[in-house]
Structures are given as structure tokens and as C-alpha cells.
Amino acid sequence: MIDLRTEIKEFLSSRRARIAPERAGLPAYGGNRRVKGLRREEVALLAGVSVDYYVRMERGSLAGTSDGVLDAVAAALQLDEAERDHLFHLARQSRTPGGPRRRRPAVAVRPALQQVLDAITDAPAWICNGRYDVLAMNHLARALYSPVLADPRRPANTARFVYLDPEAAETFFVDYDRIVGDVAAKLRMEAGRNPHDEELIALVGELSTRSELFRQRWASQDVRLHRSGRKRLHHPVVGRLDLDVESMELPAEPGLLLNIYTAPAGTATADGLALLASWAAGQEKPATGIQALS
């Protein structure tokens, strides 16, 4: 299990350290401050709680903390939406002995969901869980993500690809530096939701052991939400693709995300997707690696 007290302590202290007094509207009282960012008593003042109460919180004790106090601390620390959600997840896990047990994130999808993916013929579409396990894909997504699928381990996992095959990942993801930060931040968000998830704990342990880059990004305590956006890829067959990404939670399958990649009609990327679809349709079986693209 991920240690909740340590998670809470490191998260709150890291958020406090990044805020200068001036940014919080407080006097700095000279430049010789012994702590980076705000002092604990300054956070307590801004949140309207006693110093002792906030100190207990930052030592990892959120059990019994009301939503109102959590909101006040989130405002004092100027947390963004993802960070606020993460704080509330940590608090919920702390409110019952051993933390509340949640259903483990799925490692398979229902046949009906695969049918939905297969019905999407003009856009890559795939389903993953919060651990970045690739659980189901349509034909075009398998062709698009062939570099990720080159690893024979199943389920394929994009976090492993990003951190444990950095040369291939840096070639595939145009914005690799941003991707490595986003992946670690989303994994930490998932750890706040599911600290008892054995597969997630094992994945974080594997990445921490084998990747110095992951250790650095994990230590930042950053968190991110899965959101829509732009993903720029360099595909080994069709070249550069600038794709619009829609990432949607599946209400009937908690913990699963449906990802669909599209491009505006008439753009070079739309032409590239059409070329990829034509190539994929001509294959005897779905591409499962770079070798299949040769």
C-alpha cells in the first residue's frame, strides 16, 4: 500500500514551498527566511485554522478534516483543480481505518465496449485505465500506437514505454518532455484515488527502480487530470500527426477512459490519418510492432 501519511506530508509541504509570501499577499519580513515558500503558521493564518491543526494536517493526519477546512487549505495553497481533487482523495482515504476499499481498476473491457471501438472507423480510439494499461483498441489505434505495442508485455502500458524505452518514446512523442511530466503526474493522481491498488504500486516501484527520470518527476508531487488537448506524434509510417484528443470517463466502468484522436478535415494530419487507415486496412492482421510496419 502507498503510505498515505507520507503522501499527505510531502504533497502539502511541496505545495507550501512553492508560494512566496508576496504571492499570498503576506509581508516577507526581510529576505532571510529559513524556509522556502510559506511557513506553516502563514498557511494556517490564510486558511483560518490554528497552527497546531495545520501542523497535524501536514504531518499526514487528514482523518476528521472537514470539507470546509480542506477547501480553505486548498485556497491558501492556491491549488489548481487537479491538486484540490488530489487533496480530497487523500482525505477520503484517511477517513476510515486502512482507507476505503475501492473496486480495483479494470484490466479488461466488456465485448460491447470493443464493439463501440470497432464502430469508430475514421479515428484511432482506445480504452485505458488510470495505470496507463492499454486495454482495448480499434484497428486504427493499433496502427497508430504500433511503437507502444512493440513491447510484447500485455496489457501494453504507455507509462512503461515513456520511461523504459526513452529513445523510441522521444522519437514517437514530439513533446516528450511534457509527456514525461504528465504521465508521472497522472499516475500520482491515480495513487491518491487508489493507494491499495497492487498493480499500481508495482508499476510505480518498477519505474522508480529502472528510471532516474521517473524518480525525478515522481518526487515533484505534481498531479494532473486526464483532459482533452493536443498530442503531437511522429509515426514511423506516415510521419508527423498533430491530433486533437478527447479523453472521456466511462460512467458504467469506473476507472476506465475512452480516448479518441481526430484532426480537422483538410489538414495534413487528416490526410495522414487517412493514409494510416489505408495502410492498416491492407494488413492481414493488426500491426503489433515496428517490425510489422517494415
C-alpha positions as CSV (number, residue, x, y, z in Angstrom):
1,M,0.0,0.0,0.0
2,I,1.2,3.6,-0.7
3,D,1.8,5.3,2.7
4,L,-0.9,7.9,3.0
5,R,0.7,9.9,5.8
6,T,3.9,10.3,3.7
7,E,1.8,11.2,0.6
8,I,-0.1,13.9,2.5
9,K,3.0,15.3,4.2
10,E,5.1,15.5,1.0
11,F,2.2,16.9,-1.1
12,L,1.2,19.7,1.3
13,S,4.8,20.7,2.1
14,S,5.7,20.8,-1.6
15,R,2.7,23.0,-2.4
16,R,3.6,25.3,0.5
17,A,7.2,25.6,-0.6
18,R,6.3,27.0,-4.0
19,I,4.4,30.0,-2.8
20,A,6.3,33.2,-1.8
21,P,4.7,35.3,0.9
22,E,4.3,38.2,-1.6
23,R,2.3,35.9,-3.9
24,A,0.0,35.1,-1.0
25,G,-0.4,38.8,-0.1
26,L,1.7,38.5,3.1
27,P,4.7,40.6,4.2
28,A,8.0,38.9,3.7
29,Y,9.6,40.5,6.8
30,G,13.1,40.6,5.2
31,G,14.8,38.3,2.8
32,N,16.4,35.9,5.3
33,R,13.7,33.3,5.7
34,R,14.7,29.8,6.8
35,V,12.0,28.1,4.8
36,K,11.3,28.1,1.1
37,G,7.9,29.5,0.4
38,L,5.3,29.9,3.1
39,R,5.7,29.0,6.8
40,R,3.2,26.6,8.3
41,E,1.8,29.3,10.5
42,E,1.2,31.5,7.4
43,V,-0.8,28.8,5.8
44,A,-2.8,28.4,9.0
45,L,-3.4,32.1,9.0
46,L,-4.6,32.1,5.4
47,A,-6.8,29.1,5.9
48,G,-8.3,30.3,9.1
49,V,-7.3,27.3,11.3
50,S,-5.0,27.0,14.3
51,V,-1.3,26.5,13.7
52,D,-1.4,23.2,15.6
53,Y,-4.3,22.0,13.4
54,Y,-2.5,22.7,10.2
55,V,0.8,21.2,11.5
56,R,-1.1,18.0,12.2
57,M,-2.5,18.0,8.7
58,E,0.9,18.5,7.2
59,R,2.3,15.6,9.3
60,G,-0.1,13.4,7.4
61,S,-3.3,13.4,9.5
62,L,-6.4,14.3,7.5
63,A,-8.8,12.0,9.3
64,G,-11.7,14.1,10.6
65,T,-10.8,17.1,8.5
66,S,-14.0,18.7,7.1
67,D,-14.5,19.6,3.5
68,G,-14.7,23.2,4.6
69,V,-11.2,23.1,6.1
70,L,-9.9,21.3,3.0
71,D,-11.3,24.0,0.8
72,A,-9.7,26.7,2.9
73,V,-6.3,25.0,2.8
74,A,-6.6,24.4,-0.9
75,A,-7.3,28.2,-1.3
76,A,-4.4,29.1,1.0
77,L,-2.0,26.9,-1.0
78,Q,-3.5,28.1,-4.3
79,L,-4.1,24.6,-5.5
80,D,-5.4,24.1,-9.0
81,E,-8.3,21.8,-9.8
82,A,-6.2,18.6,-10.1
83,E,-4.3,19.4,-6.9
84,R,-7.6,20.2,-5.0
85,D,-9.1,16.9,-6.2
86,H,-5.9,15.1,-5.1
87,L,-6.1,16.6,-1.6
88,F,-9.7,15.5,-1.2
89,H,-8.8,12.0,-2.5
90,L,-6.1,11.7,0.2
91,A,-8.5,12.9,2.8
92,R,-11.2,10.4,1.8
93,Q,-8.7,7.6,2.0
94,S,-7.7,8.8,5.5
95,R,-11.2,8.8,7.0
96,T,-11.6,5.1,7.7
97,P,-9.1,2.7,9.2
98,G,-6.9,1.4,6.4
99,G,-8.6,3.7,3.9
100,P,-11.7,3.0,2.0
101,R,-11.6,0.0,-0.3
102,R,-12.5,0.7,-3.9
103,R,-13.1,-1.7,-6.7
104,R,-9.7,-2.4,-8.4
105,P,-9.4,-0.6,-11.8
106,A,-10.4,-2.9,-14.6
107,V,-7.8,-4.9,-16.6
108,A,-10.4,-6.0,-19.3
109,V,-13.3,-4.4,-21.1
110,R,-16.7,-5.8,-22.0
111,P,-17.2,-7.1,-25.5
112,A,-19.8,-4.3,-26.1
113,L,-17.1,-1.7,-25.5
114,Q,-14.8,-3.3,-28.0
115,Q,-17.8,-3.2,-30.5
116,V,-18.0,0.6,-29.8
117,L,-14.3,1.0,-30.6
118,D,-14.6,-1.1,-33.8
119,A,-17.6,1.0,-34.9
120,I,-15.3,4.1,-34.9
121,T,-13.6,3.6,-38.3
122,D,-12.1,7.0,-39.1
123,A,-10.3,7.8,-35.9
124,P,-7.9,6.0,-33.5
125,A,-9.9,5.0,-30.4
126,W,-8.7,3.1,-27.4
127,I,-9.5,2.5,-23.7
128,C,-7.1,2.6,-20.8
129,N,-7.2,2.6,-17.0
130,G,-5.5,5.0,-14.6
131,R,-2.4,2.9,-14.6
132,Y,-1.9,3.6,-18.4
133,D,-2.7,0.0,-19.2
134,V,-3.9,-0.2,-22.8
135,L,-7.0,-2.5,-22.5
136,A,-8.7,-2.2,-25.9
137,M,-8.1,-0.5,-29.2
138,N,-9.7,-0.2,-32.6
139,H,-7.8,-1.1,-35.8
140,L,-6.6,2.4,-36.4
141,A,-5.4,2.9,-32.9
142,R,-3.3,-0.3,-33.1
143,A,-1.7,1.0,-36.2
144,L,-1.1,4.5,-34.7
145,Y,0.3,3.1,-31.4
146,S,2.5,0.4,-33.0
147,P,5.6,1.7,-31.3
148,V,4.0,1.3,-27.9
149,L,2.7,-2.2,-28.8
150,A,6.2,-3.3,-29.8
151,D,6.8,-4.4,-26.2
152,P,5.3,-8.0,-26.0
153,R,4.1,-7.5,-22.4
154,R,0.3,-7.3,-22.1
155,P,-1.5,-5.3,-21.4
156,A,0.7,-2.7,-23.1
157,N,1.4,0.2,-20.8
158,T,2.3,3.7,-22.1
159,A,4.0,4.7,-18.9
160,R,6.5,1.9,-19.3
161,F,7.0,2.9,-22.9
162,V,7.6,6.6,-22.0
163,Y,10.1,5.8,-19.2
164,L,11.7,2.5,-20.0
165,D,12.1,2.9,-23.8
166,P,13.0,6.6,-23.8
167,E,14.8,6.5,-27.2
168,A,11.7,5.2,-29.0
169,A,9.3,7.3,-26.9
170,E,11.3,10.5,-27.6
171,T,11.1,9.8,-31.3
172,F,7.3,9.0,-31.2
173,F,6.2,11.8,-28.9
174,V,7.1,15.2,-30.3
175,D,6.6,16.8,-26.9
176,Y,8.4,14.2,-25.0
177,D,9.5,16.5,-22.1
178,R,5.9,17.4,-21.4
179,I,4.7,13.9,-21.8
180,V,7.0,12.5,-19.1
181,G,5.8,15.1,-16.6
182,D,2.1,14.4,-17.5
183,V,2.4,10.7,-17.1
184,A,4.1,10.8,-13.7
185,A,1.5,13.4,-12.5
186,K,-1.4,11.4,-13.7
187,L,0.0,8.2,-12.0
188,R,0.3,10.2,-8.8
189,M,-3.3,11.3,-9.1
190,E,-4.3,7.7,-9.5
191,A,-2.3,6.8,-6.4
192,G,-4.3,9.2,-4.4
193,R,-7.5,7.6,-5.6
194,N,-6.4,4.0,-5.3
195,P,-3.5,3.7,-2.8
196,H,-4.3,0.0,-2.3
197,D,-4.0,-0.9,-6.0
198,E,-1.3,-3.6,-6.0
199,E,-0.7,-3.3,-9.8
200,L,-0.2,0.5,-9.5
201,I,2.2,0.1,-6.6
202,A,4.2,-2.5,-8.6
203,L,4.2,-0.2,-11.6
204,V,5.5,2.8,-9.6
205,G,8.1,0.6,-8.0
206,E,9.3,-0.8,-11.4
207,L,9.5,2.7,-12.9
208,S,11.3,4.1,-9.8
209,T,13.8,1.3,-9.9
210,R,14.6,1.5,-13.6
211,S,14.2,5.2,-14.5
212,E,16.0,8.1,-12.9
213,L,13.8,10.4,-15.0
214,F,10.7,8.9,-13.4
215,R,12.1,9.2,-9.9
216,Q,12.7,12.9,-10.5
217,R,9.2,13.5,-11.9
218,W,7.5,11.4,-9.2
219,A,9.3,13.4,-6.5
220,S,7.9,16.6,-7.8
221,Q,4.5,15.7,-6.2
222,D,2.7,17.2,-9.3
223,V,-0.7,15.9,-10.2
224,R,-2.8,16.2,-13.5
225,L,-6.3,15.4,-14.6
226,H,-7.0,13.4,-17.8
227,R,-8.2,16.1,-20.1
228,S,-8.8,16.9,-23.7
229,G,-5.9,18.5,-25.6
230,R,-3.4,18.2,-28.4
231,K,-1.0,15.3,-28.9
232,R,1.8,15.6,-31.5
233,L,3.2,12.3,-32.7
234,H,5.8,11.2,-35.2
235,H,4.5,7.9,-36.7
236,P,7.1,5.6,-38.4
237,V,4.9,5.1,-41.5
238,V,3.0,8.4,-42.0
239,G,5.2,10.9,-40.2
240,R,4.1,13.9,-38.2
241,L,0.5,13.9,-36.8
242,D,-1.0,16.8,-34.8
243,L,-4.0,15.2,-33.2
244,D,-6.9,16.5,-31.1
245,V,-7.5,14.3,-28.2
246,E,-10.8,13.7,-26.3
247,S,-10.4,11.7,-23.1
248,M,-13.7,10.7,-21.5
249,E,-14.5,8.7,-18.4
250,L,-16.9,5.8,-18.8
251,P,-19.6,6.1,-16.1
252,A,-20.5,2.4,-16.3
253,E,-16.9,1.4,-15.9
254,P,-15.3,3.4,-13.1
255,G,-11.6,4.0,-13.7
256,L,-11.7,3.5,-17.5
257,L,-11.1,6.2,-20.0
258,L,-12.1,6.3,-23.7
259,N,-9.6,8.2,-25.8
260,I,-10.3,9.3,-29.4
261,Y,-7.9,11.1,-31.7
262,T,-9.1,13.3,-34.5
263,A,-7.9,16.0,-36.9
264,P,-9.8,18.8,-38.7
265,A,-10.8,17.9,-42.3
266,G,-8.4,19.2,-45.0
267,T,-5.3,19.3,-42.8
268,A,-2.1,17.4,-43.3
269,T,-2.9,15.3,-40.2
270,A,-6.3,14.3,-41.6
271,D,-4.5,13.2,-44.7
272,G,-2.0,11.3,-42.6
273,L,-4.8,9.5,-40.7
274,A,-6.4,8.6,-44.0
275,L,-3.1,7.2,-45.2
276,L,-2.7,5.3,-41.9
277,A,-6.2,3.9,-42.3
278,S,-5.4,2.8,-45.8
279,W,-2.2,1.1,-44.8
280,A,-3.9,-0.6,-41.8
281,A,-6.7,-1.9,-43.9
282,G,-4.2,-3.5,-46.2
283,Q,-2.6,-5.6,-43.5
284,E,-3.6,-9.2,-42.9
285,K,-3.7,-8.6,-39.2
286,P,-3.4,-5.5,-36.9
287,A,0.0,-4.0,-36.5
288,T,1.6,-5.0,-33.2
289,G,5.0,-3.5,-33.5
290,I,7.6,-1.6,-35.6
291,Q,8.5,-4.9,-37.3
292,A,5.0,-5.1,-38.8
293,L,5.4,-1.7,-40.3
294,S,8.6,-2.5,-42.2
